[in-house]
Amino acid sequence: MKQNPRGTVTLVRHATVIIASLALSVPVLQSQSSAAATKKIDPVAVDALRRMGANLRTMKSFAVKVTGAKDEVMADGQKIQLSGTVKYVVRSPDRFRADIQTDRKQRTILYDGRTLTLYAPRMHYYATVDAPPTVGEMLDVVREKYGVELPVADLFLWGTERDGVKELTAARYVGPATIEGALTDHYAFRQKDTDWQIWIERGSNPLPRKLVITTTNEPSQPQYAATIAWNLAASTEDGIFAFVPPKDAAKIAWSSSTMLASVRPGN
């Protein structure tokens, strides 16, 4: 997982080509390394992550508000914290809305199963493009084609084959904690270049309630922290996901620069 939530991570393996006189030592070294890695990964923590993911994938519709703060590292190494919220409304498998408001920008992203629309109210423009038939595929297009990672995008990956569990190098249970009135269990995980923590609500509906991500391969180790508030009875009528252009809005061509503008300061 990355701070702009998530990438491909590979585990380091021992070299297999060595001189013949040392060949017998290879299985011993690998065995010791494997045993050390196993001790670092608490199966209780991994099971909790998988239960949470499985629960998320059963949810057909929901609304969620993510309130977050992100460290931005300046050229001189000083860290500046930027805050913002994103409100997601989702109806599986083909309806999605994101209303993003930060210190620097306002954006609305609408997806109705056929088209994807980006609207910038301050700049009075919008762009629309054909989109694939599911939320998951649509988010892949936004990330891979346009280079934009939505806040806490792992909400849509946990419980799938791309949940990152196989990439963990450490996992532990930290202890109980209360997050905005909800009793949770706090877990800490480690992957290549990233440390991250999650607080999962106790009970029959294990939902993520807080997330902290630390980028460890940068000297300043910037963080992203977010609390997550759920509404499982939110309205998900078709009109919520439909875009009606305001009279003062101009339609522009969809391109990588269109999406990249959504992360530039001052918009």
C-alpha positions as CSV (number, residue, x, y, z in Angstrom):
1,M,0.0,0.0,0.0
2,K,1.2,3.5,-0.8
3,Q,0.1,6.8,0.6
4,N,-1.7,7.7,-2.5
5,P,-3.4,4.1,-1.4
6,R,-1.5,1.2,-3.2
7,G,1.0,-0.5,-5.7
8,T,2.7,-3.7,-6.5
9,V,5.1,-4.8,-3.8
10,T,7.4,-7.8,-4.0
11,L,9.2,-9.7,-1.3
12,V,13.0,-10.0,-1.4
13,R,14.2,-13.5,-2.0
14,H,17.6,-15.2,-1.4
15,A,19.8,-15.7,-4.4
16,T,19.8,-19.3,-5.6
17,V,23.0,-19.2,-7.6
18,I,26.1,-19.8,-5.3
19,I,29.3,-21.7,-5.5
20,A,29.0,-25.4,-5.0
21,S,31.0,-25.4,-1.8
22,L,28.2,-23.4,-0.1
23,A,25.2,-25.1,-1.8
24,L,24.3,-27.0,1.3
25,S,23.8,-23.8,3.3
26,V,21.0,-22.5,1.1
27,P,18.1,-24.5,2.6
28,V,19.3,-23.5,6.2
29,L,19.4,-19.8,5.4
30,Q,16.0,-19.9,3.7
31,S,14.5,-21.8,6.5
32,Q,15.8,-19.3,9.1
33,S,14.5,-16.3,7.1
34,S,11.1,-17.9,6.6
35,A,10.8,-18.6,10.3
36,A,11.7,-15.0,11.2
37,A,9.1,-13.7,8.8
38,T,6.5,-16.0,10.3
39,K,7.1,-14.6,13.8
40,K,6.6,-11.1,12.5
41,I,3.2,-11.8,11.1
42,D,0.5,-12.4,13.7
43,P,-2.3,-14.6,12.1
44,V,-4.8,-12.9,14.3
45,A,-4.1,-9.6,12.7
46,V,-4.2,-11.1,9.2
47,D,-7.5,-12.9,9.9
48,A,-9.1,-9.6,11.2
49,L,-8.1,-7.9,7.9
50,R,-9.6,-10.7,5.9
51,R,-12.8,-10.7,7.9
52,M,-13.1,-6.9,7.4
53,G,-12.5,-7.3,3.6
54,A,-15.1,-10.1,3.3
55,N,-17.6,-8.0,5.1
56,L,-17.0,-5.0,2.8
57,R,-17.6,-7.1,-0.3
58,T,-21.0,-8.2,0.9
59,M,-22.2,-4.5,1.1
60,K,-24.4,-3.7,-1.9
61,S,-24.9,0.0,-1.1
62,F,-23.5,2.5,1.4
63,A,-22.3,6.0,2.0
64,V,-19.0,6.8,3.8
65,K,-17.3,10.0,4.8
66,V,-13.5,10.0,5.0
67,T,-12.0,12.9,6.9
68,G,-8.3,13.0,6.4
69,A,-5.0,14.9,6.7
70,K,-2.0,14.4,4.5
71,D,1.6,15.5,4.9
72,E,3.1,17.2,1.9
73,V,6.9,17.6,1.8
74,M,8.2,20.9,0.6
75,A,11.4,21.3,-1.4
76,D,13.4,22.2,1.8
77,G,12.1,19.1,3.6
78,Q,9.5,20.8,5.8
79,K,6.2,19.0,6.1
80,I,2.9,20.8,5.5
81,Q,-0.3,19.2,6.5
82,L,-3.3,19.5,4.2
83,S,-6.8,18.4,5.3
84,G,-10.0,17.4,3.5
85,T,-13.0,15.2,3.2
86,V,-14.3,12.8,0.6
87,K,-17.9,11.5,0.6
88,Y,-18.5,8.3,-1.3
89,V,-21.9,6.9,-2.2
90,V,-21.7,3.5,-3.8
91,R,-24.3,1.1,-5.2
92,S,-22.8,-2.2,-6.4
93,P,-22.0,-3.1,-9.0
94,D,-22.2,0.0,-11.2
95,R,-23.0,3.2,-9.3
96,F,-20.4,5.5,-7.7
97,R,-20.2,9.1,-6.5
98,A,-17.3,10.9,-4.8
99,D,-17.5,14.5,-3.5
100,I,-14.0,15.7,-2.7
101,Q,-13.3,18.9,-0.7
102,T,-9.8,19.7,0.5
103,D,-7.8,22.8,1.4
104,R,-6.9,23.1,-2.3
105,K,-9.7,21.7,-4.4
106,Q,-13.3,20.7,-4.9
107,R,-14.2,17.9,-7.2
108,T,-17.2,15.6,-7.9
109,I,-16.8,12.3,-9.7
110,L,-19.9,10.6,-11.0
111,Y,-20.2,7.1,-12.5
112,D,-23.5,5.6,-13.7
113,G,-22.3,2.3,-15.1
114,R,-21.8,3.8,-18.6
115,T,-20.1,7.1,-18.3
116,L,-17.6,8.7,-15.9
117,T,-17.8,12.5,-15.3
118,L,-15.4,14.8,-13.5
119,Y,-16.8,18.2,-12.4
120,A,-14.8,21.1,-11.0
121,P,-17.3,23.6,-9.5
122,R,-14.7,26.4,-8.8
123,M,-13.3,26.2,-12.3
124,H,-16.7,25.7,-14.0
125,Y,-15.7,22.8,-16.2
126,Y,-16.6,19.2,-16.6
127,A,-15.4,16.2,-18.6
128,T,-17.2,13.0,-19.5
129,V,-15.8,9.8,-20.9
130,D,-17.2,6.3,-21.5
131,A,-16.5,3.9,-18.6
132,P,-16.4,0.1,-18.0
133,P,-19.4,-1.6,-16.5
134,T,-18.3,-2.0,-12.8
135,V,-17.1,0.3,-10.0
136,G,-13.9,-1.7,-9.6
137,E,-13.0,-1.5,-13.3
138,M,-13.8,2.2,-13.4
139,L,-11.5,2.9,-10.5
140,D,-8.7,1.0,-12.3
141,V,-9.1,3.3,-15.3
142,V,-8.9,6.4,-13.1
143,R,-5.8,5.1,-11.4
144,E,-3.9,3.4,-14.3
145,K,-4.9,5.7,-17.2
146,Y,-5.1,9.0,-15.5
147,G,-2.7,8.5,-12.5
148,V,-5.2,9.5,-9.8
149,E,-5.6,7.6,-6.6
150,L,-8.7,8.4,-4.7
151,P,-8.5,8.8,-0.9
152,V,-8.8,5.4,1.0
153,A,-9.2,3.6,-2.4
154,D,-8.4,0.4,-0.5
155,L,-12.1,0.3,0.6
156,F,-12.7,-1.1,-2.8
157,L,-9.8,-3.6,-2.8
158,W,-10.0,-5.2,0.6
159,G,-11.6,-8.6,0.3
160,T,-10.4,-9.1,-3.3
161,E,-7.4,-10.8,-4.7
162,R,-5.6,-7.4,-4.7
163,D,-6.0,-6.8,-1.0
164,G,-2.3,-6.8,-0.4
165,V,-2.3,-9.5,2.3
166,K,0.3,-11.5,0.5
167,E,2.6,-8.5,0.5
168,L,2.7,-8.1,4.2
169,T,6.1,-8.4,5.9
170,A,4.8,-7.7,9.4
171,A,1.4,-7.7,11.2
172,R,0.5,-7.3,14.8
173,Y,-2.4,-6.6,17.1
174,V,-1.9,-3.3,19.0
175,G,-4.9,-3.3,21.3
176,P,-8.5,-1.9,21.8
177,A,-9.4,1.7,21.1
178,T,-12.5,3.8,20.8
179,I,-12.9,5.8,17.6
180,E,-15.7,8.3,17.5
181,G,-17.7,6.3,20.0
182,A,-17.1,2.9,18.3
183,L,-15.1,0.2,20.1
184,T,-12.4,-1.0,17.7
185,D,-9.4,-3.2,17.6
186,H,-6.1,-1.5,16.5
187,Y,-3.8,-3.4,14.1
188,A,-0.4,-2.4,12.6
189,F,1.0,-3.8,9.3
190,R,4.2,-3.4,7.3
191,Q,4.9,-3.7,3.6
192,K,7.8,-2.6,1.4
193,D,8.2,1.2,1.8
194,T,5.0,1.5,3.8
195,D,3.8,1.1,7.4
196,W,0.1,1.3,8.0
197,Q,-2.4,1.0,10.8
198,I,-6.1,0.3,10.9
199,W,-8.8,0.4,13.5
200,I,-11.6,-2.2,12.9
201,E,-14.9,-2.0,14.6
202,R,-15.8,-4.9,16.9
203,G,-18.9,-7.0,16.5
204,S,-20.7,-8.7,13.7
205,N,-20.1,-5.8,11.2
206,P,-16.3,-5.3,11.2
207,L,-15.8,-2.0,9.4
208,P,-12.6,0.1,9.1
209,R,-13.0,3.2,11.3
210,K,-9.5,4.8,11.1
211,L,-6.5,4.4,8.9
212,V,-2.9,5.8,9.1
213,I,-0.4,5.3,6.4
214,T,3.3,6.2,6.7
215,T,5.6,6.3,3.7
216,T,8.9,4.8,5.0
217,N,11.1,5.1,2.0
218,E,11.2,8.9,2.2
219,P,13.5,10.5,4.8
220,S,10.7,12.7,6.2
221,Q,8.3,9.7,6.5
222,P,5.1,11.6,5.5
223,Q,1.8,10.3,6.8
224,Y,-1.8,10.2,5.7
225,A,-4.4,9.7,8.5
226,A,-8.2,9.4,8.1
227,T,-11.3,8.6,10.1
228,I,-14.1,6.8,8.4
229,A,-17.8,7.4,9.2
230,W,-20.4,5.0,7.7
231,N,-24.0,5.3,6.7
232,L,-25.4,1.9,5.7
233,A,-28.9,3.2,5.2
234,A,-28.0,6.0,2.8
235,S,-30.2,6.8,-0.3
236,T,-28.7,5.4,-3.5
237,E,-31.3,6.5,-6.0
238,D,-30.2,6.8,-9.7
239,G,-30.3,10.6,-9.6
240,I,-27.5,10.7,-7.1
241,F,-25.1,9.3,-9.7
242,A,-26.4,11.4,-12.7
243,F,-24.7,14.6,-13.8
244,V,-26.7,17.6,-15.0
245,P,-24.3,20.3,-16.2
246,P,-24.9,23.7,-14.6
247,K,-25.5,26.5,-17.1
248,D,-22.2,28.2,-16.4
249,A,-20.2,24.9,-16.8
250,A,-18.1,24.3,-19.9
251,K,-17.4,20.9,-21.3
252,I,-13.8,20.1,-22.0
253,A,-12.0,17.2,-23.5
254,W,-11.1,14.3,-21.1
255,S,-7.4,13.8,-20.9
256,S,-4.7,12.9,-18.4
257,S,-4.2,16.7,-17.8
258,T,-7.9,16.9,-16.9
259,M,-7.5,14.5,-14.1
260,L,-4.1,15.7,-13.0
261,A,-5.6,19.2,-12.6
262,S,-7.8,17.7,-9.9
263,V,-4.7,17.4,-7.7
264,R,-3.0,20.7,-8.4
265,P,-3.1,23.4,-5.8
266,G,-5.5,26.3,-5.9
267,N,-8.4,24.7,-7.8
